[in-house]
Amino acid sequence: MSALIHPKTIEVDGLSVRYAEGGQGGPDAILMSPWPESVYAFEPAWPHLAAAAHLVAIDPPGFGGSDYRQTLMNPKAMGHFILKIADALRLDNPHIVGPDIGTSSVLFAAAAAPDRFRSIVVGSGGAAVPLDVTGVLKDWIEASDLEPYRQMGGRKIVEIALSTIAGYTPSDEIREDYMSCYEGDHFADTIPYAQSYREYLPELAKLLPSIRTPVRVVAGADDQVVPASNAEFLRERLPNAQVDLIAGAGHFCWEEKPAEYAALLTSWWVRASGVEKLNQPTTEQGA
């Protein structure tokens, strides 16, 4: 499947959670996989990241290869479960990276446990209030009936989503992992997570000023489903945050520009060990 990423499972609160470890030492760093992918989404950036930290990539419950639980299909509940996973894996003060759906859940986790994480990287996920997303993500969130998605089947939906990744094609084995993880009704069963943004993002917005952990918001400058307004919304409310938009990258910036993405993460891990305030204007990173 992959020469770099070798998933295994751990039971957490009665659920089988899939994760993969790597790296030769250094601080712990949790990587929450994006939707609709899995821990393999980090393969292009993995060599760069593994040189800087002990990596633990995790499929959140219900996503990728981890067990599904309906009550976790909102970012607040998922945030609390992330803390349980960190405890189960004995990760006491890790950096945490939560692109895409992880943006809101990781921030909920940080609000619930203020000293739990050494630093945070989020981005490419809905955060703004009022909700500001476009394209297929907007369609999914506004869908009043999930039956058409069940009829289409998760494999086809994921195949279409993967076709929008610019300049990167996952291996056949990794594509098969993504599609098999969401086949049948499974993709439709995860749509309520994004639909819950309408209820939970206003609650998260009220919590953002209390999050003192350094937060770097990383997204593609050309993201066609999650506009940069979401990153700016976070920067304006988080007391210790910075926004970086990767030039030439779309929604899947961790795969489209893996070297640039990894450089932003690893430099943040180093910088976050200091105490300086990091609130700076948006910057564009060169391709």
C-alpha positions as CSV (number, residue, x, y, z in Angstrom):
1,M,0.0,0.0,0.0
2,S,2.6,2.5,1.1
3,A,6.3,2.3,2.0
4,L,5.8,5.0,4.6
5,I,2.4,4.6,6.2
6,H,1.5,1.4,7.9
7,P,-1.9,1.6,9.7
8,K,-2.9,-0.3,12.8
9,T,-5.8,0.0,15.2
10,I,-6.4,0.8,18.8
11,E,-9.7,0.5,20.7
12,V,-10.9,3.8,22.2
13,D,-14.2,4.0,24.1
14,G,-15.4,0.8,22.3
15,L,-14.5,2.0,18.8
16,S,-11.7,0.7,16.6
17,V,-9.6,3.7,15.6
18,R,-7.1,3.4,12.7
19,Y,-3.8,5.2,13.0
20,A,-0.3,5.1,11.7
21,E,3.0,6.1,13.3
22,G,6.3,7.4,11.9
23,G,9.3,9.6,12.4
24,Q,12.5,9.1,14.2
25,G,11.9,11.1,17.3
26,G,11.3,14.6,18.4
27,P,8.0,15.9,19.8
28,D,4.7,14.1,19.2
29,A,2.5,15.4,16.4
30,I,-1.0,14.2,15.7
31,L,-2.3,14.4,12.1
32,M,-6.1,14.2,11.8
33,S,-7.0,12.8,8.3
34,P,-9.2,14.9,6.0
35,W,-12.6,14.0,4.5
36,P,-13.1,11.9,2.3
37,E,-9.6,10.5,2.5
38,S,-7.6,8.7,5.3
39,V,-4.3,8.6,7.0
40,Y,-2.7,8.1,3.5
41,A,-3.6,11.7,2.7
42,F,-0.3,12.7,4.4
43,E,1.9,10.4,2.3
44,P,3.3,13.2,0.1
45,A,4.3,15.3,3.1
46,W,5.2,12.4,5.3
47,P,9.0,12.3,4.7
48,H,9.3,16.1,5.4
49,L,7.2,15.8,8.6
50,A,8.8,12.6,9.8
51,A,12.2,14.3,10.0
52,A,10.8,16.8,12.5
53,A,8.5,14.8,14.8
54,H,7.1,11.5,16.0
55,L,4.0,11.4,13.8
56,V,0.7,9.8,14.7
57,A,-1.8,10.0,11.8
58,I,-5.4,9.3,12.9
59,D,-8.6,8.5,11.1
60,P,-11.3,10.2,13.1
61,P,-14.2,7.9,14.1
62,G,-16.6,7.5,11.2
63,F,-14.0,8.6,8.7
64,G,-11.3,6.7,6.8
65,G,-10.8,3.2,8.4
66,S,-12.1,4.0,11.8
67,D,-15.4,2.7,13.3
68,Y,-18.5,4.9,12.9
69,R,-20.6,6.3,15.7
70,Q,-23.6,8.5,14.9
71,T,-23.2,10.6,18.1
72,L,-19.8,11.7,17.0
73,M,-21.0,13.3,13.7
74,N,-20.5,16.9,14.9
75,P,-17.2,18.8,15.7
76,K,-17.9,19.3,19.4
77,A,-18.3,15.6,20.1
78,M,-15.4,14.7,17.8
79,G,-13.2,17.3,19.6
80,H,-13.8,15.6,23.0
81,F,-13.1,12.2,21.3
82,I,-9.8,13.5,20.0
83,L,-8.8,14.0,23.6
84,K,-9.7,10.4,24.4
85,I,-7.6,9.2,21.4
86,A,-4.6,11.2,22.6
87,D,-5.0,9.8,26.1
88,A,-5.2,6.2,24.7
89,L,-2.0,6.7,22.7
90,R,-0.2,8.4,25.6
91,L,0.4,11.6,23.8
92,D,0.6,14.1,26.6
93,N,1.5,17.4,24.9
94,P,1.5,16.9,21.2
95,H,1.3,19.3,18.3
96,I,-1.9,18.6,16.4
97,V,-2.8,19.1,12.8
98,G,-6.4,19.1,11.7
99,P,-7.1,20.1,8.1
100,D,-10.6,20.1,6.6
101,I,-13.1,18.6,9.0
102,G,-10.4,18.6,11.7
103,T,-10.4,22.4,11.8
104,S,-13.5,22.7,14.0
105,S,-13.0,19.5,16.0
106,V,-9.4,20.3,16.9
107,L,-10.4,23.8,18.0
108,F,-13.2,22.4,20.1
109,A,-10.7,20.0,21.7
110,A,-8.3,22.8,22.4
111,A,-11.0,24.9,24.0
112,A,-12.0,22.0,26.2
113,A,-8.4,21.2,27.3
114,P,-6.5,24.5,27.2
115,D,-3.0,23.1,27.9
116,R,-3.3,19.8,26.0
117,F,-1.6,20.7,22.8
118,R,1.8,22.3,22.1
119,S,0.6,23.9,18.9
120,I,-2.2,23.7,16.4
121,V,-2.4,23.7,12.6
122,V,-5.9,23.8,11.0
123,G,-7.4,25.1,7.8
124,S,-9.3,24.2,4.7
125,G,-12.4,23.6,6.9
126,G,-15.6,25.5,7.6
127,A,-15.2,28.0,10.5
128,A,-16.9,31.3,9.6
129,V,-20.2,32.4,10.9
130,P,-22.4,32.9,9.0
131,L,-21.3,29.7,7.2
132,D,-19.3,30.4,4.1
133,V,-18.6,27.4,1.9
134,T,-19.2,26.8,-1.8
135,G,-19.3,24.1,-4.4
136,V,-20.1,20.5,-3.5
137,L,-19.5,21.1,0.2
138,K,-22.3,23.7,0.2
139,D,-24.5,21.2,-1.7
140,W,-23.8,18.5,0.9
141,I,-24.5,20.8,3.9
142,E,-27.8,22.1,2.4
143,A,-29.0,18.7,1.3
144,S,-32.4,18.0,2.9
145,D,-32.4,14.4,1.6
146,L,-29.3,12.1,1.7
147,E,-31.0,9.4,-0.4
148,P,-29.5,10.6,-3.7
149,Y,-26.0,10.3,-2.2
150,R,-26.9,6.8,-0.9
151,Q,-28.0,5.9,-4.4
152,M,-24.9,7.2,-6.0
153,G,-22.7,5.4,-3.5
154,G,-19.6,6.5,-1.6
155,R,-17.1,5.1,-4.1
156,K,-18.4,7.3,-6.9
157,I,-18.5,10.4,-4.7
158,V,-15.0,9.9,-3.5
159,E,-13.8,9.2,-7.0
160,I,-15.2,12.5,-8.1
161,A,-13.7,14.4,-5.1
162,L,-10.2,12.9,-5.8
163,S,-10.4,14.1,-9.4
164,T,-10.3,17.7,-8.2
165,I,-6.8,17.3,-6.6
166,A,-4.6,19.4,-8.8
167,G,-1.2,18.0,-9.8
168,Y,-1.3,14.8,-7.6
169,T,-2.8,11.4,-8.3
170,P,-2.8,8.9,-5.4
171,S,-1.5,5.4,-6.1
172,D,-4.1,2.9,-7.1
173,E,-3.9,1.2,-3.7
174,I,-4.4,4.5,-1.8
175,R,-7.3,5.5,-4.1
176,E,-8.9,2.1,-3.3
177,D,-8.4,2.7,0.4
178,Y,-10.2,6.0,0.1
179,M,-13.1,4.6,-1.9
180,S,-13.5,1.4,0.1
181,C,-13.6,3.4,3.4
182,Y,-16.7,5.3,2.1
183,E,-18.4,2.8,-0.1
184,G,-22.1,2.0,0.0
185,D,-23.9,4.3,2.5
186,H,-20.8,5.2,4.5
187,F,-20.2,8.5,2.7
188,A,-23.8,9.6,3.1
189,D,-23.6,8.7,6.8
190,T,-20.8,11.2,7.3
191,I,-22.5,14.2,5.6
192,P,-24.4,15.1,8.8
193,Y,-21.0,16.0,10.3
194,A,-20.7,18.9,7.9
195,Q,-24.4,19.7,8.2
196,S,-23.9,20.2,11.9
197,Y,-21.6,23.2,11.2
198,R,-24.8,25.4,11.2
199,E,-25.4,24.5,14.8
200,Y,-21.9,24.1,16.2
201,L,-19.8,26.8,14.4
202,P,-21.6,29.6,16.3
203,E,-20.8,27.9,19.5
204,L,-17.1,27.5,18.5
205,A,-16.9,31.1,17.5
206,K,-17.7,32.1,21.1
207,L,-14.9,29.9,22.3
208,L,-12.1,31.0,20.0
209,P,-10.9,34.0,22.1
210,S,-10.2,31.6,25.0
211,I,-7.8,29.4,23.0
212,R,-4.3,30.5,23.9
213,T,-2.5,27.7,22.1
214,P,-0.5,29.0,19.0
215,V,-2.7,28.3,15.9
216,R,-1.4,28.4,12.3
217,V,-4.2,28.4,9.7
218,V,-3.0,26.8,6.5
219,A,-5.1,26.6,3.3
220,G,-4.8,26.7,-0.4
221,A,-5.0,30.2,-1.9
222,D,-7.2,28.7,-4.7
223,D,-9.5,26.6,-2.5
224,Q,-12.8,26.3,-4.4
225,V,-15.0,25.0,-1.6
226,V,-13.7,26.7,1.6
227,P,-13.0,30.4,0.9
228,A,-10.2,32.2,2.6
229,S,-12.8,34.1,4.7
230,N,-12.9,31.0,7.0
231,A,-9.1,31.4,7.7
232,E,-9.5,35.2,8.3
233,F,-12.5,34.5,10.6
234,L,-10.2,32.4,12.8
235,R,-7.3,34.9,12.7
236,E,-9.5,37.7,13.8
237,R,-10.8,35.8,16.9
238,L,-7.9,33.6,18.0
239,P,-5.5,35.5,20.3
240,N,-2.4,33.7,19.0
241,A,-2.8,32.9,15.4
242,Q,-1.4,33.3,11.9
243,V,-2.8,32.6,8.4
244,D,-0.8,31.2,5.5
245,L,-2.3,30.7,2.1
246,I,-0.3,28.4,-0.2
247,A,-0.1,29.9,-3.6
248,G,-1.1,27.6,-6.4
249,A,-2.9,25.2,-4.1
250,G,-6.6,24.3,-4.0
251,H,-8.5,22.5,-1.3
252,F,-6.2,19.5,-1.0
253,C,-3.1,21.6,-0.3
254,W,-1.5,18.9,1.8
255,E,-1.2,16.8,-1.3
256,E,-1.0,19.5,-4.0
257,K,1.9,21.3,-2.4
258,P,3.3,18.8,0.2
259,A,6.7,20.4,0.6
260,E,5.2,23.9,1.2
261,Y,2.6,22.4,3.5
262,A,5.1,20.4,5.5
263,A,7.5,23.5,5.8
264,L,4.7,25.5,7.3
265,L,3.9,22.8,9.8
266,T,7.5,22.1,10.9
267,S,8.4,25.7,11.2
268,W,5.3,26.3,13.4
269,W,6.3,23.4,15.6
270,V,9.7,25.0,16.2
271,R,8.3,28.5,16.6
272,A,5.5,27.5,18.9
273,S,8.0,26.4,21.5
274,G,8.6,30.1,22.1
275,V,6.3,32.6,23.8
276,E,6.1,35.4,21.3
277,K,2.7,36.4,20.0
278,L,2.1,35.1,16.5
279,N,-0.8,37.2,15.3
280,Q,0.2,38.5,11.9
281,P,-1.5,39.5,8.6
282,T,-2.2,36.9,6.0
283,T,0.8,36.0,3.9
284,E,1.1,34.2,0.6
285,Q,3.5,31.4,0.4
286,G,5.3,30.9,-2.9
287,A,4.7,27.8,-4.9
